[in-house]
Amino acid sequence: MTDGNSKSKTSNNSRDLMGLQPIIGNKQFDEVMKDVVNEQSGIFQVKDLTVQGIHPEQFKRYIQKSGKIEKVGHGMYVHADEFTDEFQFLQIRFNKGIFSYETALYLHDLTDVTPFDYHMTFPQGYNNKRLTESGVISSYAVPERYNLGISEIQSPSGNPIRVYDVEKTICDIYNTRHKADKDVQLTALKRYMKRKDKNLSRLMGYAKILKVDKILRPYLEALL
């Protein structure tokens, strides 16, 4: 049995819900969803919808009915029918990750090898069970090494992602603990030496910090 106060509370809650954002019709909803998904390259947040007049509760019901929306992070979703920039997807899903090693070589055009998996480096102690299922090879570093050489570039699809700069990437590839392929190492260093934007002073500064200067120096001297 429901008393008058309960009815009043339910009515007030409904009015409050409706008052947060106007709830739009189904046809308009589909059009707005399509526009938002296209603008955000397939990955979007709830706030992207609310500013367009879609109420969070309306979106929640749409998720349950459509089966086309996947939650990939806190307040973050991807539309299953739309092309997703995998680099952007992983960057958003694992926002503390920095693309590194062979993946960074690929992004900097220092290799012809297209990586099958995505290598990302995280702060020491970071843990996320989704890393393996997402095809991420994870490495971990202490703050001094993790923060060294972080840069922001555009993914092949034109979206902002974080990757270690070319000098840090070269040092990482020559680190004996990584065990990179020798041909990959030499190709990367040769291409780096031909770049107009190379910074040998920065490279050797990184190399000393990362303790690969004695390994790199003979190769550099041979190519100079």
N, C-alpha and C positions, 0 to 999 in steps of 0.2 A: 504494500500500500504506500502510495507516494503522497506526502503532505504538500501543502501550498508552498512551503519554503523550498523544497526540493525542486518543484516545478519552476519556481522563480529563479533558482540557481541555474537550472538547465537552460532556461530561456536567456539569462544573462550571459552564460558561457557561449551560447550560440551567437548572440549579438557581438560578444567580444571577438569570437573567432572570425566572424564576417567582417568585423571592423579593422582587423589587422591589414588585410589587403582585399581588394575586390575579387571575388571568384568569377572567372570568365567562363564562357561557354565552351563546350567540347571542341567545336570546330576552330574557334579562336585559340584554344589551348594548344591544339596540334600545330597550328601555324607558329605560335610563339615558341614552342618547344623546338621546332625545326630551325627557327632563326637563331635561338640561343646556342643550340648544338653546333650550327655552322660557324657562328662567330667565335666559339670557344674551341674549335677544332676537335669536337667530339667529347671533350672533357669539360664539365661545368660544375658549378656549386649552387646550392640552394639559393644563395643570395642573388645569383644571376637571374633566377626565375622570379623571385619576389619583386624585384624592381620592375619587372614586366607585367605585374598584376596577377601572378600565379601564387595562390596561397600554399604554404607548406603542407597543410592537410590535404589539399587538392592534389598536390604532387605525390604525396604518400599513397593516396588511393590509386593514382595512375601507375605507380611502380608495381603495386600488387596486381593490377589488371593486365598491364601490357606485357610484362616479362621481358622487356627490351632494355631495361635500365639496370646497370650493375653499380653497386656502391664500391668505390675503390679507396676511400679514405674518409676521415671525419668531415661530413657535410659535402663530400665530393663524389660525383657520379660520372659514368660514361654510358653513352648510348650504343648498344650492341650493334645496331645497323650502320653505324657511321665509321669511316676510316679513322683510326686512332694513330697518332704519332707515338710510336712505342717509346722513344726517348723522352718525350714530354710526359707520357703516362707514367713511366718509372720515376722520373724526377719528382712528379707530384705525389706519387704513392710513397716514395721513400725520400722525403725532402732533405734528409741529412746526407744523402749519398752524393758522391762526386764521381762522375764518369772517369775511369782511369785505365791504365795499362793498354792492352790491345784495343779496347773500345775507344780510348782517347786517341790512340794512333790513327784509327779510322776517321774520327771526327776532325783531326788536324790534317788529314790527307798525307799521312806519313807511312801509309801501307796500302797495298792493293788487296789485302785480305779483309773480307767482310766478316765480322764476328757473328758466330751463331748464337752466342750468349752475350750478356751485357755485364761488363766488369764495373763495379762501383766500390768506392772506398768510403768507409764509415768511421766515426769516432770510436775509439776503443771502448768496449762495454755496450755498444749499441746492439739491440736484439730485435728481430722482427721475423716471425715464422713464415711470412709470405715471400721472403726473398728467394728461396729455392724454387717454389712453385711459379714464380714470375720469371724464371730463367736468368737470375742475377747471380754472378760469381762475386762474392763479397770478400773484401779485405778490410782490415781494421788497423788504425794508426793512432799513435799518441797525438795529443794536440799540436805539438810542434811540427810533426810531419803531416798531419791531417790538414792543417790550415795553410800549409805552404803551397803557393802557386795556384790557388783556386781562381778560376776565371769564368766568365759567362759568355757563351757564344750562342748562335742559333743552330738548332738541330737541322738535319737535311730537309725537314719540312718547314723550317722557318720559325720554330718556336724556341723561346729562351730556355737553355739548360746550363747546368754547371759542370765544368770539366777542368781537369788540371791543365795548366798552360803547357806549351810545347816543351819548354825546358824541363819542367818537373816530370813530364811524361817520358822524355828521353832518359832521365835519371832513373825513373822507376823501372823502365824496360831493361836497363843494364844492372839492376840490383840482382845479385846472385841468388837471393832467396826466391825471386819470381820465376826464374828458369824459363825465360823467353827463348823462342827459336832464334838461332844465330843469324839466319837469313833475314828474319824480321828485324832484329836489332840493327844489322848493317844497312838495310834498306832505309830504315827510319833515320839513322844518323846521316846517311848520304843526302837524303831529301832535306833534312834539317839544314845541313851545311849549304845547300843551294838557295835557301830561303832568304829573301831580302830583309825580313823582319827578325832574323835570328839575333840572339843576344848572348854571345859567348861568356861575357862577364857574369850574367845571371846564371847561365848554365853551370859554370864552375862554382859559383856561390852555392847553388842548390846541391851540387855534387859533393861539396865538402860537408854540408849539413847532413846529407843522406849517406855519406861515407862510400861514395862510388867514384870519387875523383881519381883514385889510382887506377881504377878499371877503365874509365873513360879517356884519360889523357893520351895513352898510346894510339887509340883510334883517331882522336882529334888531330894529333900531330901528323898522322899518316894522310889525313884528308886535307890538311891545310896547304 
